[in-house]
């Protein structure tokens, strides 16, 4: 038995948006007791993370780290970028997505995701303006 659903997350700017509760609800409603949840984001300038969800400082530190690692293209040190048609944050967003992941696999047992105590599922938006992001949840 397989179940699949697409959800939409709206982002305001670069940063992390937790959607653990939406994924957990999908798993509970699926009727599948044991399986594997695949989470896939259908975009190339954002990514997915399983990360600590207890202390918001973790999210801030991750945003700051990736900003320092790959700053926006208007920074003089990033003048080597050629893909700039969609703005100075576009190619850096693609690089950040390439360094992270666009899909996650989460085991399911007894109708629940087997996440650790402090783990949450996040969309990591790498663009500076708001976007509507589609995420596919697939459980089998």
C-alpha positions as CSV (number, residue, x, y, z in Angstrom):
1,X,0.0,0.0,0.0
2,X,1.3,3.5,-0.9
3,X,0.1,6.9,0.0
4,X,1.2,10.2,-1.5
5,X,0.4,13.8,-0.9
6,X,1.7,17.2,-2.0
7,X,1.8,20.1,0.5
8,X,2.7,23.7,-0.1
9,X,4.8,25.8,2.2
10,X,5.0,29.5,1.9
11,X,8.3,31.2,2.9
12,X,8.9,34.8,3.7
13,X,12.6,34.9,3.1
14,X,15.8,32.8,3.6
15,X,15.5,30.5,6.6
16,X,14.1,27.4,8.0
17,X,10.4,26.5,8.0
18,X,9.4,23.4,10.1
19,X,6.7,21.1,8.8
20,X,7.1,18.1,11.1
21,X,3.5,18.3,12.3
22,X,2.2,18.2,8.7
23,X,4.3,15.2,7.9
24,X,3.3,13.4,11.1
25,X,-0.4,14.1,10.3
26,X,0.0,12.6,6.9
27,X,1.6,9.4,8.3
28,X,-1.1,9.0,11.0
29,X,-3.9,9.5,8.4
30,X,-2.3,7.0,5.9
31,X,-3.2,3.8,7.7
32,X,0.3,2.5,7.1
33,X,1.8,1.0,10.3
34,X,5.3,0.3,9.1
35,X,7.1,1.8,6.1
36,X,9.4,4.5,4.8
37,X,8.4,8.1,4.4
38,X,10.1,9.9,1.5
39,X,10.0,13.7,1.6
40,X,10.9,15.5,-1.7
41,X,11.0,19.2,-2.5
42,X,10.2,20.1,-6.1
43,X,12.6,23.1,-6.4
44,X,16.3,23.8,-7.0
45,X,16.9,26.8,-4.7
46,X,15.7,25.4,-1.4
47,X,16.4,22.1,0.4
48,X,15.3,19.8,3.2
49,X,16.9,19.2,6.6
50,X,16.3,17.1,9.6
51,X,17.6,19.3,12.4
52,X,17.2,20.2,16.1
53,X,13.8,21.8,16.8
54,X,14.2,22.7,20.4
55,X,16.5,25.8,20.3
56,X,15.9,28.5,17.6
57,X,19.5,29.5,17.9
58,X,20.4,26.4,15.8
59,X,18.3,27.7,12.9
60,X,19.9,31.1,13.2
61,X,23.4,29.6,13.3
62,X,22.6,27.5,10.2
63,X,21.4,30.5,8.3
64,X,24.5,32.5,9.3
65,X,26.8,29.7,8.3
66,X,25.4,29.2,4.9
67,X,25.2,33.0,4.3
68,X,29.0,33.2,5.1
69,X,29.8,30.1,3.1
70,X,27.9,31.3,0.0
71,X,27.0,35.0,0.2
72,X,24.7,36.7,-2.3
73,X,26.1,37.4,-5.7
74,X,26.3,41.1,-5.2
75,X,29.2,40.5,-2.8
76,X,32.4,41.4,-4.6
77,X,33.9,38.1,-3.8
78,X,31.2,36.3,-5.8
79,X,31.9,38.1,-9.1
80,X,32.7,34.7,-10.7
81,X,29.0,33.8,-10.9
82,X,27.5,33.7,-14.4
83,X,23.9,32.7,-13.6
84,X,22.6,36.0,-12.3
85,X,19.3,36.5,-14.4
86,X,17.1,36.0,-11.4
87,X,19.0,38.2,-9.0
88,X,22.1,38.1,-6.8
89,X,20.7,35.4,-4.4
90,X,19.7,32.9,-7.2
91,X,22.9,31.1,-7.9
92,X,24.0,31.1,-4.3
93,X,20.7,29.5,-3.5
94,X,21.4,26.7,-6.1
95,X,24.8,26.1,-4.5
96,X,23.3,25.9,-1.0
97,X,20.7,23.4,-2.3
98,X,23.5,21.4,-3.9
99,X,25.3,21.2,-0.6
100,X,22.3,20.0,1.3
101,X,19.5,17.7,0.1
102,X,16.3,17.7,-1.8
103,X,14.9,14.5,-0.4
104,X,14.7,12.7,3.0
105,X,13.9,9.2,4.0
106,X,12.3,8.6,7.4
107,X,11.4,5.2,8.8
108,X,7.8,4.7,10.1
109,X,6.8,2.3,12.8
110,X,3.5,1.9,14.7
111,X,2.1,4.6,12.5
112,X,4.6,7.3,13.5
113,X,7.9,8.7,12.1
114,X,10.9,7.4,14.0
115,X,12.5,10.9,14.5
116,X,14.7,11.5,17.5
117,X,13.4,13.5,20.5
118,X,14.8,16.9,19.2
119,X,14.5,16.2,15.5
120,X,12.3,18.2,13.2
121,X,11.8,18.3,9.4
122,X,12.5,21.6,7.8
123,X,12.3,23.3,4.4
124,X,15.5,25.4,4.1
125,X,14.6,28.4,1.9
126,X,17.8,29.8,0.3
127,X,16.2,32.7,-1.6
128,X,15.8,36.1,0.1
129,X,12.2,36.8,-1.1
130,X,9.0,34.8,-0.4
131,X,8.2,31.7,-2.4
132,X,5.5,29.0,-2.5
133,X,7.3,25.6,-2.3
134,X,5.8,22.2,-3.1
135,X,6.8,19.2,-1.1
136,X,5.8,15.6,-1.9
137,X,5.2,13.2,0.9
138,X,5.3,9.5,-0.2
139,X,4.8,6.6,2.2
140,X,5.1,3.0,1.4
